[in-house]
Amino acid sequence: MRRVEVAVVGGGVIGLSVARELGRRGLADVLVLEREAAVGQGSSSRANGGVRAQFTTRPNIEFSLRSIEEFERLERETGLLGFHQTGYLLLTGTEEGERALRASFELQRELGVGVEWLSPGEVLEWAPFLRPDGLRAGTFHARDGFLDPHGVVRAYAAELRRLGIEVWTGAPVQRIERGAGGYRLSTPRGAVGASWVVDAAGAWAAEVAAMVGVEVPVAPVRRNLAFVRDDPGPLTPMCVDLDTGVLARREVSAGWVLAYSDPSDPPGWDTSLDPAFLPALAERVGNRFPHLEGRPIDPRQCWAGLYPETPDHHAVIGEAPGAPGFMLCAGFGGHGVMHSPAAGIAVAELICEGACTSFDLHPLRPSRFEEGDLVVEAAVF
């Protein structure tokens, strides 16, 4: 049986980041177990790549600030990320939306985000293609933007190789047994003994946790994206119409990436394009994006992936109650890529130092669901 100090279950951006941060702290006795034939082939491969600090809660804002800093460094050093800091532009045309946007803006400013409050005219200076009718306000943060999720995976994987950390692909965890010396994990490639297990299995995190009798409310929810053809043009901010939930940004090669997430979508494992997605998008896109209204969309250029969602739209990070040495790091929803650097730092500090000093993880603790003590993130796109 292969013995390691830490077995990380999941070779997406979260698991790779955890392993990388452990290695950077001198703990190279780590093994990553990935079910697919290559790392980053699950939800990481289907992500939009958005990166933003414009959240509504302290934990997510602080995770974003630390992660943006790390992405900037990685891009400078590797050039692999394709990190375009075009900014996120959030806008609203309702009184209620303006109140909520103002409250988020004030919290973000308090926590050190260089976000700007924009009048309707200033919003249109950043995005003159928007429909101006009824526009009330917007916010903009220049360090937000988008990157290539595959590039993030490549950067993390390269650092794991440099650190001497091994990755087993084609190694789904079939069973986990607890013993006196830690945990025994069964995979098609052989058994692994580990003092620590990190559950970074994304949408499959609840299934992995159930193997050791741990219940964690992480459910897979399908989210869809579309590509609209257009002539090449300058990059734009990631524009978010808060009144309809539609996101739009220009793609590097040309065309536009569009997204809309129906908050009433039920959990499920289906990653084919939802047939209700395109009609719902067509109904809403003209509210602020008239230049995209009525454009033909080829379903073959649309795709879907799974958000590992929790009831409060926050990740679950910490040792599972009743299972010493079993560390949860899952439930990031659509924020896994953008928060992966911070997630790796948090878990590495918990394992290597016995406590996380970079972030206050109390709002993310696994026991909060049973305690009924939830802080809900409202900016879920």
C-alpha positions as CSV (number, residue, x, y, z in Angstrom):
1,M,0.0,0.0,0.0
2,R,1.3,3.4,-0.9
3,R,1.8,5.6,2.2
4,V,1.6,9.4,2.1
5,E,1.0,12.2,4.6
6,V,-1.8,13.8,2.6
7,A,-4.1,12.3,-0.1
8,V,-6.0,14.9,-2.0
9,V,-9.2,13.6,-3.7
10,G,-9.8,15.6,-6.8
11,G,-7.4,16.9,-9.5
12,G,-9.3,20.0,-10.5
13,V,-8.2,23.5,-9.7
14,I,-9.1,23.2,-6.0
15,G,-7.2,19.9,-5.4
16,L,-4.2,21.0,-7.5
17,S,-4.0,24.3,-5.6
18,V,-4.2,22.5,-2.2
19,A,-1.4,20.1,-3.2
20,R,0.7,23.0,-4.6
21,E,0.4,25.0,-1.4
22,L,1.3,22.0,0.8
23,G,4.4,21.5,-1.4
24,R,5.3,25.1,-1.1
25,R,5.3,24.7,2.6
26,G,7.7,21.8,2.4
27,L,5.2,19.0,2.6
28,A,5.9,17.0,-0.6
29,D,4.6,13.7,0.8
30,V,1.3,14.4,-1.0
31,L,-0.6,12.3,-3.6
32,V,-3.4,13.7,-5.8
33,L,-6.1,11.2,-6.9
34,E,-8.1,12.2,-10.0
35,R,-10.9,10.1,-11.4
36,E,-10.5,11.4,-15.0
37,A,-7.7,10.5,-17.5
38,A,-6.1,13.9,-17.0
39,V,-6.3,16.7,-14.4
40,G,-8.7,19.5,-14.8
41,Q,-11.2,17.6,-16.9
42,G,-14.2,18.0,-14.6
43,S,-15.9,21.3,-13.7
44,S,-12.6,23.1,-14.2
45,S,-12.7,22.4,-17.9
46,R,-16.2,23.9,-18.3
47,A,-15.7,27.1,-16.4
48,N,-16.3,30.6,-17.8
49,G,-13.0,31.8,-16.3
50,G,-14.4,34.9,-14.6
51,V,-12.4,36.4,-11.7
52,R,-14.0,39.1,-9.5
53,A,-13.8,40.6,-6.1
54,Q,-17.3,42.1,-6.3
55,F,-19.1,39.7,-3.8
56,T,-21.5,40.5,-1.0
57,T,-19.8,38.8,1.9
58,R,-16.4,39.1,3.7
59,P,-15.2,35.5,3.2
60,N,-15.7,35.6,-0.6
61,I,-14.3,39.2,-1.0
62,E,-11.2,38.3,1.0
63,F,-10.7,35.0,-0.9
64,S,-11.0,37.0,-4.1
65,L,-8.4,39.6,-3.2
66,R,-5.8,37.0,-2.2
67,S,-6.5,35.0,-5.3
68,I,-6.3,37.9,-7.7
69,E,-3.0,38.8,-6.3
70,E,-1.8,35.2,-6.9
71,F,-3.2,35.1,-10.4
72,E,-1.3,38.3,-11.2
73,R,1.9,36.8,-10.0
74,L,1.4,33.5,-11.8
75,E,0.6,35.3,-15.0
76,R,3.8,37.4,-14.7
77,E,5.9,34.3,-14.0
78,T,4.4,31.7,-16.3
79,G,2.4,33.5,-19.0
80,L,0.0,30.5,-19.0
81,L,-3.1,32.0,-17.5
82,G,-4.3,34.3,-20.3
83,F,-5.4,36.7,-17.5
84,H,-7.2,39.7,-19.0
85,Q,-8.1,42.2,-16.3
86,T,-10.8,43.9,-18.2
87,G,-12.8,44.5,-15.1
88,Y,-16.3,43.4,-14.0
89,L,-19.1,45.9,-14.6
90,L,-22.2,45.3,-12.5
91,L,-25.3,47.4,-13.4
92,T,-28.9,47.8,-12.3
93,G,-32.0,49.7,-13.3
94,T,-34.1,49.1,-10.2
95,E,-34.3,50.9,-6.9
96,E,-33.9,47.7,-5.0
97,G,-31.0,46.7,-7.1
98,E,-29.3,50.0,-6.5
99,R,-29.7,49.6,-2.7
100,A,-28.2,46.1,-2.8
101,L,-25.4,47.2,-5.1
102,R,-24.6,50.2,-2.8
103,A,-24.4,47.9,0.3
104,S,-22.0,45.5,-1.5
105,F,-19.9,48.4,-2.8
106,E,-19.5,49.8,0.7
107,L,-18.4,46.4,2.1
108,Q,-16.0,45.9,-0.7
109,R,-14.4,49.3,-0.2
110,E,-14.2,48.7,3.5
111,L,-12.2,45.5,2.8
112,G,-9.8,47.1,0.4
113,V,-11.3,46.5,-3.0
114,G,-10.7,49.4,-5.4
115,V,-14.2,49.3,-6.7
116,E,-15.7,52.4,-8.3
117,W,-19.3,53.6,-8.0
118,L,-20.6,54.7,-11.5
119,S,-23.4,57.0,-12.6
120,P,-25.4,55.8,-15.7
121,G,-23.2,58.0,-17.9
122,E,-20.0,56.5,-16.5
123,V,-21.4,52.9,-17.0
124,L,-22.0,53.7,-20.7
125,E,-18.5,55.0,-21.1
126,W,-17.2,51.6,-20.2
127,A,-19.9,49.7,-22.2
128,P,-21.5,52.0,-24.8
129,F,-23.3,49.0,-26.3
130,L,-25.6,48.7,-23.3
131,R,-29.3,49.8,-23.4
132,P,-29.4,53.0,-21.4
133,D,-33.1,53.1,-20.7
134,G,-33.8,53.2,-16.9
135,L,-30.2,52.5,-16.0
136,R,-29.6,53.7,-12.4
137,A,-26.0,52.8,-11.4
138,G,-23.1,50.4,-11.7
139,T,-19.9,49.4,-10.1
140,F,-16.6,48.6,-11.7
141,H,-13.4,46.9,-10.4
142,A,-10.4,47.1,-12.8
143,R,-8.5,44.1,-11.3
144,D,-11.4,41.8,-12.1
145,G,-11.5,40.0,-15.4
146,F,-11.3,36.6,-16.9
147,L,-8.6,33.9,-17.6
148,D,-8.2,30.5,-19.2
149,P,-9.1,27.8,-16.7
150,H,-6.9,25.3,-18.6
151,G,-4.0,27.7,-18.2
152,V,-4.6,27.7,-14.4
153,V,-4.5,23.9,-14.4
154,R,-1.3,23.9,-16.5
155,A,0.4,26.4,-14.1
156,Y,-0.6,24.4,-11.0
157,A,0.4,21.0,-12.6
158,A,3.8,22.4,-13.6
159,E,4.5,23.5,-10.1
160,L,3.5,20.1,-8.7
161,R,6.0,18.5,-11.0
162,R,8.7,20.9,-9.8
163,L,7.8,20.2,-6.2
164,G,7.9,16.4,-6.7
165,I,4.2,15.9,-5.9
166,E,2.7,12.9,-7.7
167,V,-0.7,12.8,-9.4
168,W,-2.6,9.6,-10.1
169,T,-5.1,10.0,-13.0
170,G,-7.7,7.4,-13.8
171,A,-7.9,6.8,-10.0
172,P,-11.4,7.3,-8.7
173,V,-11.6,6.7,-5.0
174,Q,-13.9,3.7,-4.6
175,R,-13.8,3.3,-0.8
176,I,-12.3,5.1,2.2
177,E,-11.8,3.2,5.5
178,R,-10.7,4.8,8.8
179,G,-8.1,3.2,11.0
180,A,-5.7,3.9,13.8
181,G,-3.1,5.3,11.5
182,G,-5.4,7.5,9.4
183,Y,-7.3,6.5,6.3
184,R,-7.0,3.8,3.6
185,L,-8.3,4.8,0.2
186,S,-9.0,2.2,-2.5
187,T,-8.5,3.1,-6.2
188,P,-8.2,1.1,-9.4
189,R,-4.5,1.9,-9.3
190,G,-4.0,0.5,-5.8
191,A,-4.5,1.3,-2.2
192,V,-3.3,4.5,-0.5
193,G,-2.7,5.1,3.2
194,A,-2.8,8.7,4.4
195,S,-2.7,10.6,7.7
196,W,-4.9,13.3,6.1
197,V,-7.5,13.1,3.4
198,V,-8.6,16.4,1.6
199,D,-12.0,16.1,-0.1
200,A,-11.6,18.5,-3.1
201,A,-13.9,16.5,-5.3
202,G,-16.0,19.4,-6.4
203,A,-19.5,18.2,-7.5
204,W,-18.7,14.8,-6.2
205,A,-17.6,16.0,-2.7
206,A,-20.7,14.8,-0.9
207,E,-20.2,11.3,-2.3
208,V,-16.6,11.2,-1.2
209,A,-17.5,12.4,2.3
210,A,-20.2,9.8,2.6
211,M,-17.6,7.1,2.4
212,V,-16.4,8.1,5.9
213,G,-19.9,8.8,7.2
214,V,-19.7,12.6,6.8
215,E,-22.7,14.5,5.4
216,V,-21.9,17.7,3.6
217,P,-24.6,19.6,1.7
218,V,-22.8,20.0,-1.7
219,A,-25.1,19.4,-4.6
220,P,-24.3,19.5,-8.4
221,V,-26.3,22.1,-10.3
222,R,-26.1,22.5,-14.1
223,R,-25.0,25.9,-15.4
224,N,-25.0,26.8,-19.1
225,L,-23.0,29.1,-21.4
226,A,-23.4,30.3,-25.0
227,F,-21.2,31.7,-27.6
228,V,-22.5,34.3,-30.1
229,R,-20.6,35.0,-33.3
230,D,-19.5,38.6,-34.0
231,D,-16.8,40.5,-35.7
232,P,-13.5,41.0,-33.8
233,G,-13.4,44.0,-31.5
234,P,-11.8,45.3,-28.3
235,L,-12.2,43.4,-25.1
236,T,-15.0,44.6,-22.8
237,P,-15.6,44.3,-19.1
238,M,-17.5,41.3,-17.9
239,C,-21.0,43.0,-17.9
240,V,-23.5,41.7,-15.4
241,D,-27.1,42.8,-15.7
242,L,-28.2,42.3,-12.1
243,D,-31.9,42.8,-13.0
244,T,-32.0,39.7,-15.3
245,G,-28.9,37.7,-14.3
246,V,-27.4,37.8,-17.8
247,L,-23.6,38.1,-18.2
248,A,-21.8,39.1,-21.4
249,R,-18.2,39.6,-22.4
250,R,-16.3,39.7,-25.6
251,E,-14.2,36.7,-26.3
252,V,-10.5,37.1,-27.2
253,S,-10.8,35.6,-30.7
254,A,-14.1,37.5,-31.4
255,G,-17.7,36.9,-30.5
256,W,-19.4,37.0,-27.1
257,V,-19.7,34.6,-24.2
258,L,-23.2,34.8,-22.6
259,A,-24.4,33.2,-19.4
260,Y,-27.6,33.0,-17.5
261,S,-28.2,30.9,-14.4
262,D,-31.8,30.1,-13.4
263,P,-31.8,30.1,-9.6
264,S,-34.7,27.6,-9.6
265,D,-32.7,24.9,-11.4
266,P,-32.8,21.6,-9.5
267,P,-29.7,19.6,-8.6
268,G,-28.6,17.0,-11.1
269,W,-25.7,15.4,-12.9
270,D,-26.7,16.2,-16.5
271,T,-24.0,18.3,-18.3
272,S,-25.7,18.4,-21.7
273,L,-27.1,21.8,-22.8
274,D,-30.4,22.5,-21.0
275,P,-33.1,22.9,-23.7
276,A,-34.7,25.7,-21.6
277,F,-31.5,27.7,-21.5
278,L,-31.5,29.4,-24.9
279,P,-35.2,30.5,-24.8
280,A,-34.6,31.9,-21.3
281,L,-31.5,33.7,-22.4
282,A,-33.2,35.1,-25.5
283,E,-36.1,36.4,-23.3
284,R,-33.6,38.4,-21.1
285,V,-30.6,39.4,-23.1
286,G,-32.3,42.4,-24.8
287,N,-32.8,44.1,-21.5
288,R,-29.3,45.5,-21.5
289,F,-27.6,43.9,-24.5
290,P,-29.7,45.0,-27.6
291,H,-26.8,44.4,-29.9
292,L,-27.0,40.7,-29.1
293,E,-30.8,40.4,-29.2
294,G,-32.0,38.2,-32.0
295,R,-28.6,36.9,-32.9
296,P,-28.6,33.2,-33.9
297,I,-26.9,30.9,-31.4
298,D,-25.6,27.6,-32.5
299,P,-26.3,25.0,-29.8
300,R,-23.1,23.2,-30.8
301,Q,-21.2,26.3,-29.5
302,C,-22.9,26.2,-26.1
303,W,-21.9,24.1,-23.2
304,A,-22.8,23.3,-19.6
305,G,-20.9,22.3,-16.4
306,L,-21.7,21.6,-12.8
307,Y,-21.6,24.1,-10.0
308,P,-21.0,22.3,-6.6
309,E,-23.5,24.4,-4.6
310,T,-24.2,24.8,-0.9
311,P,-27.3,26.3,0.7
312,D,-25.5,29.6,1.5
313,H,-23.3,29.7,-1.7
314,H,-20.1,29.5,0.3
315,A,-17.4,26.9,0.3
316,V,-17.0,24.3,3.1
317,I,-13.5,24.4,4.4
318,G,-12.3,22.6,7.6
319,E,-11.9,19.3,9.3
320,A,-15.1,17.3,9.2
321,P,-16.8,16.9,12.6
322,G,-16.4,13.3,13.9
323,A,-13.7,12.5,11.3
324,P,-10.3,13.7,12.4
325,G,-7.9,14.1,9.6
326,F,-10.7,14.3,6.9
327,M,-10.5,17.8,5.5
328,L,-13.3,19.3,3.4
329,C,-12.5,21.8,0.7
330,A,-15.5,21.9,-1.6
331,G,-18.8,23.6,-2.5
332,F,-17.4,26.6,-4.3
333,G,-20.3,26.9,-6.7
334,G,-19.1,28.9,-9.8
335,H,-16.2,30.3,-7.9
336,G,-13.8,27.4,-7.8
337,V,-11.4,28.6,-10.4
338,M,-11.3,32.2,-9.1
339,H,-10.9,31.2,-5.5
340,S,-8.6,28.2,-5.9
341,P,-5.4,30.1,-4.8
342,A,-7.0,31.2,-1.5
343,A,-8.5,27.7,-1.0
344,G,-5.1,26.1,-1.3
345,I,-3.6,28.5,1.2
346,A,-6.4,28.0,3.7
347,V,-6.1,24.2,3.7
348,A,-2.3,24.1,3.7
349,E,-2.3,26.4,6.8
350,L,-4.8,24.1,8.5
351,I,-2.7,21.0,7.9
352,C,0.8,22.4,8.2
353,E,0.3,25.0,11.0
354,G,-2.8,23.7,12.8
355,A,-4.8,26.9,12.1
356,C,-5.6,29.2,9.2
357,T,-4.1,32.7,9.8
358,S,-4.7,34.2,6.4
359,F,-8.5,34.0,6.5
360,D,-11.3,33.8,9.1
361,L,-12.7,30.4,8.2
362,H,-15.5,30.5,10.8
363,P,-18.2,31.3,8.3
364,L,-17.0,28.4,6.1
365,R,-16.8,25.8,8.8
366,P,-18.5,22.4,8.1
367,S,-20.6,22.5,11.3
368,R,-22.5,25.7,10.3
369,F,-25.3,23.9,8.5
370,E,-26.2,21.8,11.5
371,E,-25.9,24.9,13.7
372,G,-28.2,26.9,11.3
373,D,-25.6,29.7,11.3
374,L,-25.4,30.7,7.6
375,V,-24.1,33.9,5.9
376,V,-25.7,33.9,2.4
377,E,-23.8,35.1,-0.7
378,A,-26.2,37.1,-2.9
379,A,-24.0,37.8,-5.9
380,V,-24.3,34.4,-7.6
381,F,-24.2,34.5,-11.4
